[in-house]
Amino acid sequence: MTAFSGLPAREGPLTMGQANMVRCVRTDPPEHMNYRVVRGLPAGASVEDAVRTLVARHESLRTTFHGDVQRVHGSGVIALGAEADHTARFDVENELPLRVGVSGDQVTLVTTHSAADAAGLAVLLADWDDIVVGKPLDPVTAPQPVDVALAETSPAGRKRAEAALRYWDGALSRVPRSTLTASVDDTGHEWRLPRLRIRSAGAARALARISARTGVSGSASVLAAYAALSGLRGGLPLTGVLSISANRFRPDLRSYVGPLAQDALVPVPVSASFEEVLAGVRGATLGAYQNSRFDADALISIMERVQRERGVFFARDLVFNDMSGTGRNGRPATAGDEVRATWLPEATLPCRTALWVHRLHGELDLTLWADPRVLPREDALLLGEGIARILIAAGDGNVSDISEISGIAPIERDDSWVFTDGQWVSLPEVTKLVTDACGIPASIGADLVCRVETPMTPAELHTECLRLLPGRMGAITPRHYVVAGAEGSGR
């Protein structure tokens, strides 16, 4: 154990990012929420002194959470031993969010998402690396979490948060509930996904030319390619990408240590012309990122209402995470317009697909996570390489046919599929959904009207269908119910 004392003690409300992450840390598997980083330990370095310096510098490492209050401790104890357990859930109320293990010339640092997001972790590690070699540290200029919370709860902060919720309400009403539309059973699923690393120096050079020509950032251009090719495969005119926004647009927040990351919902128009996609993405990303700080509890209520009204379950299909700001260094592994793709070992991530951006300059360096139940490896390879190839082509001008360049074509669908409310729906899947909900064979027409003899009311049947929807990405609930002489929408 390493004790510290004599530091300023503070209390305040939770930031919106903290409230979101504290809930997740308490409920999600620890392997999804904990960070584990191994660092070399220079000869003669004092781990205890380094820990004290780090926690004195960053209040998030000495903060516990008690209801709606965060408490910054002026004294306390950090767990330090031969090992640092990253498999155990942090007790956010009674345990400080840092564990340290020392073994020979290596030190293991374990923290969690309630203390920092990926960008904040990068700041912590950069400070740690300087501390253990005795390098002087620059003064902390970023606000501490209590300061951010006070700004968020000010009248101006509340107004911004309310605007964000209105944005989400509108976006959720029009994006499809699924891009991949493949039904799976998530019961007991461990979310261990194959990962494909894609690298291309040519794509990085193309991104610079795309930005100069269109004003679309490199990050947004990569997101556009990911969404356009996924939407093309799904046969959709519009798709939605959940971008894990670090919300570090203000200069004073760039070195902030705390959880700022919340989802930004980016509706992306899909077109064969990549230039048209880029034009749509420019405004879409701006609106999404400006509205990505919100009250998570209030957003959950909005999502539940929209899901009931539309009769859908929103799948976490396309997740985008730009971590290039924390970037990898080193020489590019590719040259020219070569695209290199390499399969990596499986890792745990709770989503259908995700694209992580590691580098945008010098070399485009991406990792595509893909659940093979909904995106087989051969399709994941086409998508991953296709993203780089589309960008390379777009660097020289307009791409009028993204399918030709990528080799991706829309999924073939027979007459059992109908297109409604901006999404593809499988009639057999809807039939099975209703049958499972009431235990009696149901009849579903192409107009999504359900006819079934059941003692359940339309509202009761609709509620049960909604309960069974998760994992059935090919289905939505019927538009109208005709049951035992009564009828209604149930919505």
N, C-alpha and C positions, 0 to 999 in steps of 0.2 A: 504494500500500500504506500501511496505517496500523499502526504498531507500538505495542504496549503492554508494560509490564513492571512488576515490583514488586508483583504481585497474589498472593493466596494460591494455592498449588498444592495440589491434592488428588487422591486416587484412591479409588475404591470400586467396589462391584458396580453393575451396571446396574439401573435400576428396571424393573418389568414393562412399563411403557409405552415406555421407551427400547428394550428388547430387541425389542418388537414393531415399533416404527417403524424401528429400524436395519435390520432385515431388509427391510422394505418399501422404504426408501430405496436399499438396495443392488440391489433386483431390479425394482421397479416403474418405469414410465416417469417421468422427472423432472417432466413436466407434471402428474402426479398427486400428486407429493410436495413440490414446491417452492412456497413462498409468494413472491409478488412484489407489493410495495406501493410506490406512488409518492406522495411527499409534497412539498409546497411547501417551499422553503428561505428562511427569513427573511433579509433583508439583514444582512450582517455576521456571520451564524452560521458557526461553524467546524465543518465536518463531521468533521474528524479528532478534535477535542476531544469532540464529541458521541458518536462511536463509542467512544472510550476510556471515557467515562462509562458508556455502556450496557453494555459488556462487563465493566466492573468491578462493575456492579450485579447482573448476571445470569450466573451461572457456566455456564449451558447454552450461551451464545454462545462460550465458549472451551473447549468440551469435545470431545474426540475419543474414539473407541471402539476398543478392542483386545480382541477376544475377549469375555470376560465382565467386562472392566474398563472403567470410564469414567475418563478422565484429564482433570482440570481444569487448564488451563495458567496459570501465573502470568505468563508472557510469551509473545508470539507476534505474528503478523501477520494483519490482516484485509484482504481484497482490496478495494481502492478504486481506481476509475478513472472514465473517461468513461461506461462502461456496466457494468451488473451482469447477468451472464448467468444467466437463470432456466431456460434450456433444458438446461443441462448437469447431470448427476448430481453431487451432493456426494460427495466422497471422505471418508467419515466417519472414516477412520483417520488421514488425513494433512492434512485441510483443516478449518479452523474453520468453523462453520456460519453464516457471515454474509458476504454480498457487498454492496458499496455502490457505486452509480454516481451521479455528479454531472454534470448537464447544465444549465447556466444556473441558473435559480432552482428547479430540481427535483432531488430526490434519490430514487433507487430503492434500496429495501432488499429483499434476497433472502435468505431463510432456508429451513429445511426442517423436515419433521415430526419429525425426531429431536431437534430443539432445542425445539420448542414445538407444542402443538395450537392450535386456533383461539382458545380463550380465553386461552392464554398469549401468543399473538401480539398480541391486543388489549392486554394489559398492556405488552408491549414497545413498541407503537406509542404508547400513552398516555404512557409515559415519554419516548420520543423527542420527541414533540410538546412536552412540558414542557422538555426539555433544550435544544432549539434556540432557544427563546424566553427562556431563562435563568430559568425558574420553578423555585423550590426544590423538591426532591423529598422526599417522605416517606421515612422509613427503610424498608428491606425487612423485612417481617415474615414472609413466606412462607418455608418451608424451601427450600433448594437441592436439586437432584436427588440429590446424594450422600446428603443427610439422608433423603430419601424412600426411597432404596434401602436404607439401614440399617434403617429402620423396617419395610420390607417383608420383609427377610430375618431379622427378629427372630422368636422363637417365635410370638408373637401374629400377626405378619404372615403367616407361613407357614400358620398355622391358617386365617386368613381366605381365603387363596388356595386352599387345599385345599377349603374349603367352596364356593367359587365354581365349581370344576371339577365338584363333585358336582351343583351346581345345573344347570350346562350339560348334563351327561350326562342328567339327567332331562328337561330341556326339549327337547333335541334328539330324544329318543325319542318325542315326541308331536306336535311341530309339523309341519305339512305341508312337504314339501321345496320346494314352489312354490305361490304364490298365483295367479300369472298363467298358468301352464300353457300356454304357447305355445312350441313348439320353434323354436329359431333356431340358426344356425351362427355362432359367435363367431370363427371363424378369420379373422384379419386385421382384426377389427372395431376401429374407433378409439374407440368409446364416446363419440362426440359426440352429445349428447342435446339435443333441444329443451327449453326451459325456459318454464314458465308462472308468472308472478308474480300472486299473488292478494292483494288488500287489502280490508279491511273494518273500519271503526270499530265498526259494530254488532256484529260478531263479537267484538271485544275487550271491549266492554261485557258481552256475554253470558258470556264466559269468567269474568268476576268474579262474576256471579250463579251460574254453575255451581259454582264453587269454594266459594262461601258455602253453597250448598245441599247439596253432596255431599262436600265435603272433597277433591275431586280437583283437582290443580293445573291451571293453565292449559295448561302444556306437556303434561301427561298427557291432558288433554281433547282437544287437537289430535291427539295420537298416536292416541287412541281413534277419532276420526272418520276419520282416514286408514286405519287398520286395518279398521274396520267396513265402510266403503264398498268397500275393496279386497276384503275377504273376501266381502261380498255379491255383488260382481261375479263372484268365483271360485266361488261356491256352496259355501262352506266354513263349518263350525261353529266353527273355530278357525284363526287364522293367526298367524304369527310376524313381529314387527318387529325389525329390528336397529337399535337406537338407539345412536348414537355418543355414549356417555356420557363427559362430561369428568371425572367422579369428583371434583367439587369441592364435595361436601356439607359437609365440615369447613370451618369459617370460616378456619382457617389456610392452607388450600389455594386459596382463591378468587383470590389474586393470584400463584399459583405459575406460574413460567415453566419449562415442560418438558412433555413429552408424557404427559399423564394419560389421554387419550381412548382407551378401548377399547370394543368392542361390548358392549352389554347386549341380551340376547335376551328380548324381551317377548312371551309367549304371550297373544294377545288373543281372548277368546271373542266370536263374532259373533252378533248378534241383531238382529231388526227393531226392537227397543226400544233406543234409545240409552241410556236410563237403566240398562238391564241391562249394556250394554257398559261404561259408566262404572263401575258397581259392580265388574265384573271387573277393569278396568284399574287401579283403585286399588291392589289387592294385588299385581297382576302387575308393575307398574312398581317398586313398593317392593322386591320380591324380586329383580327383574332388576338394578336399580341397585346393590343391596347386594352383588351377586355379579358385578360387571363389572371387577374387577381380578384378573388371573389370569396364570399362566405360559402364554404364547402357544404355545410348543412343545408343552406338555402338552395344551392344548386341541386343537391340530391332530391329535394322536394320538387323542383322544377322538372327534373328528369323523370321522376315517377309520374307526374301529371301528364307530361308529353307522351310518355310511353303508353299510358292508359288511353289517352285520346287518340293516338295513332295506332294503337294495338301492336306495338313493336317492342323489341328488346335491343338496345344499342350494344352491339358487340365491339370489343376493343380490337378492331381489325388492323388498322393502320396507325402505328405509333412512330413518331419522328422525334429524335433526340439529338440535337446539335451540341456536341461537347467539344467542338473545335477550338473554343476559347481557352480550354485547358490544355490543348493540343499535344500531340506527339511531335518530337523533333527527330532529326536524323535525315539522311539522304533518301531521296525517292527510290523505291524498289523497282520502278518502271521508267521507261523512256519513250519518247515519241507518243504515238496514240495507242500504245499497247494497253490492254485491259487484263489485269491479272486477278483471277478469282481462286480462292483457296478455302476449303472447308475446315472449320475449326471444331473443337470438341463441343458437345452439347453443354448448355448452361441454362439456368433457371430464369425465366421471365414470364410473368402472367399476361400474355397477349397472344394474338394470332400471328401477326407479323410486326416487326419493328425495324427501323433503319436508324442506326447510330452513326453519326458523323464524327470522325476523329480528326481529320485534317481537310482543309479546303485549299490551302496554299502550298505550292511546291508539288504536292501530290494529293489527289483526292483519295481519301482513305475511309472506307465505309465498312460497317458490319451489318449484314441483313440477318435478322432472326426470323425463322419461318417454321410454323407448326406444320409438319408434313401431313397431318390429317386434312388440312385445308389448302396447303400449298406444297405439293410434292417437290422433292429436291430438284428434279429437272425443271420445274416451273420456277422455283426459287433462283436457279442459276440463270435462267432467261431474264428474270426480273432484275437481279443484281447486276449482271453484265449489261443489260439493256439500259439501266440508269446511266451508266458511264458512257455508253455508245451514243445515247440520245444527246447528252451534254456535249460530247465531242463534235457531233454533227451540228448542233445548234450554235457552236462557237463560230462557225463559218456562215451562218445565215439561217433562214427559216427552214424548219423541218416540217414538211407537209404531210408525211406519213410515218408516224411513230411505230406503227405495226411493222412496216417494211424494214426499218432499221433494227428493231428489237427482236423480231421474230415472234412477238406475242400477238395473239389473235383473240377475239372474244370467245368465251366458252360457248360451245354449241348447246342450245336448249331446244327441247321438243315442245309439243303443244301442252304439256302438263305445266308449263311455266307461264305466268302472266306478268305483265309489267304494270305496276300500279303504285301511285304515291311516290314516284321516283325510284322504285326499287323492284327487283325481280323476286317473285314469290312462287314457290312450288305448291301447286294445288294438292298433290298427295301428302305433302308435309303438313299443310293446313288441316287436311282431313284427319290425319293421324293425331295432330295436336288436339282437335276437338274430341275425337274418339277417346283419347287418353284422359281428357278432362272430365268427360261425363260417363265413360264406361259403356257407351252405346254407339254403334256405328253411325256416323254422320254423313250427310251429303253436302258437298261444297261445290257451288257453281263457279263459273269463270268470273262472275261478278262478285265473288267472295261472300255470297249469301249462304248462311248455314241453315240447314233444315235437319232437325233431329227430335226424336221423341224422348224427352227427359223431364223429370220433375223439377229440374233446376230452372230458375228464372234466367232471362238473358243476362242480367247484371251478374248473377252468380257464376254463370258459365264463362262470361268474359273474364271475370276475376281469376277463375281457375286456369283458363287458357294463358293469361299473363304470367301466372305463377310457374307454368310449365315451359314458358318460352326460352329461357336461357339455354344456350347450346343448340337451339334449333334455328340456325341462321337462314334456312330456306323458308321459314314460316313467319307469318304475321297472324294476328287473330282475324276472324271473319269481320267483314264490314257490318253485317246485320245478322241477327239471329231470329229464326222462327222455331219456337220450341213449345210443344204441347199446347198449341192454340194461342200462345202469346208470342209477341215479337217485339224486338227492340234492338238498339245498337249495343247496349251494355256499356256505353262509354260516357 
